[in-house]
Amino acid sequence: MRSSLTYPGMSDITIKKAMIAAADITYLVADSTEIGKNALASLGALSFIDYVITDDEIDPKNLELFRENEVGVIITPALMSA
C-alpha cells in the first residue's frame, strides 16, 4: 500500500511543497475515494501532514496506514451528491 503523498499536476507542485514546509500544522482534505490512488507528482512522505480530514467511507486499511504513520484522522459523514 502506498505511503506517500501525490498530486495530480506538475504546474504548482513547488508551491504545494512550500506551503507544507511553511505550515505549523498541515491538514490534508481528501474524499475517501481518492485515498490510496497514485498521481503524477510526489509531494513526499505521509509524515509531512499532521491530520487528514476525510469521510466515513475510508477503507480500514487506509485508516490504519495513517495511524501507523502518526497522522491524525478526522472523519466526517459522507455527503451524498445532489
Secondary structure per residue as TSV (DSSP state, phi and psi in degrees):
chain	resnum	aa	ss	phi	psi
A	1	M	-	360.0	137.6
A	2	R	-	-67.6	134.8
A	3	S	-	-127.1	43.9
A	4	S	E	-141.4	168.2
A	5	L	E	-96.2	136.3
A	6	T	E	-128.2	164.3
A	7	Y	E	-140.7	142.4
A	8	P	S	-73.4	-13.6
A	9	G	-	-131.4	155.6
A	10	M	S	-95.0	-21.4
A	11	S	T	-62.5	-34.4
A	12	D	T	-122.5	22.4
A	13	I	H	-63.0	-36.0
A	14	T	H	-63.2	-40.2
A	15	I	H	-66.8	-42.7
A	16	K	H	-60.0	-44.6
A	17	K	H	-63.7	-40.8
A	18	A	H	-65.5	-38.3
A	19	M	H	-64.3	-42.4
A	20	I	H	-63.3	-44.4
A	21	A	H	-64.9	-32.6
A	22	A	H	-84.1	-17.3
A	23	A	-	-78.5	143.5
A	24	D	S	-77.3	-41.1
A	25	I	S	-130.6	131.1
A	26	T	-	-114.6	127.2
A	27	Y	E	-112.1	137.3
A	28	L	E	-111.9	122.9
A	29	V	E	-105.4	119.2
A	30	A	-	-147.2	133.0
A	31	D	-	-62.9	140.8
A	32	S	T	-58.7	-25.5
A	33	T	T	-72.1	-16.4
A	34	E	T	-93.1	-16.4
A	35	I	T	-74.7	130.7
A	36	G	T	94.5	-4.7
A	37	K	-	-89.0	148.9
A	38	N	-	-87.6	148.9
A	39	A	-	-133.7	177.4
A	40	L	S	-63.6	-49.3
A	41	A	E	-112.1	144.6
A	42	S	E	-91.8	131.1
A	43	L	E	-96.1	-18.2
A	44	G	E	126.6	-164.6
A	45	A	E	-75.2	157.5
A	46	L	G	-59.1	-25.9
A	47	S	G	-63.9	-10.9
A	48	F	G	-73.7	-15.9
A	49	I	-	-113.5	151.1
A	50	D	S	-96.9	-38.0
A	51	Y	E	-140.0	146.9
A	52	V	E	-117.0	135.5
A	53	I	E	-110.9	121.8
A	54	T	E	-147.8	177.9
A	55	D	E	-90.4	170.9
A	56	D	T	-78.0	11.2
A	57	E	T	-97.9	8.9
A	58	I	-	-59.7	136.7
A	59	D	-	-65.1	132.5
A	60	P	H	-55.0	-31.3
A	61	K	H	-65.4	-40.6
A	62	N	H	-69.0	-39.2
A	63	L	H	-58.8	-45.5
A	64	E	H	-64.0	-39.3
A	65	L	H	-60.2	-43.6
A	66	F	H	-62.4	-45.5
A	67	R	H	-63.8	-39.6
A	68	E	H	-62.4	-29.9
A	69	N	T	-95.0	14.3
A	70	E	T	57.0	37.8
A	71	V	-	-101.9	124.0
A	72	G	E	-67.5	145.3
A	73	V	E	-121.0	124.4
A	74	I	E	-110.8	117.3
A	75	I	E	-106.9	131.1
A	76	T	E	-116.6	158.1
A	77	P	-	-62.5	143.1
A	78	A	-	-67.6	139.5
A	79	L	-	-96.3	134.8
A	80	M	-	-85.4	141.5
A	81	S	-	-71.2	143.6
A	82	A	-	-84.4	360.0
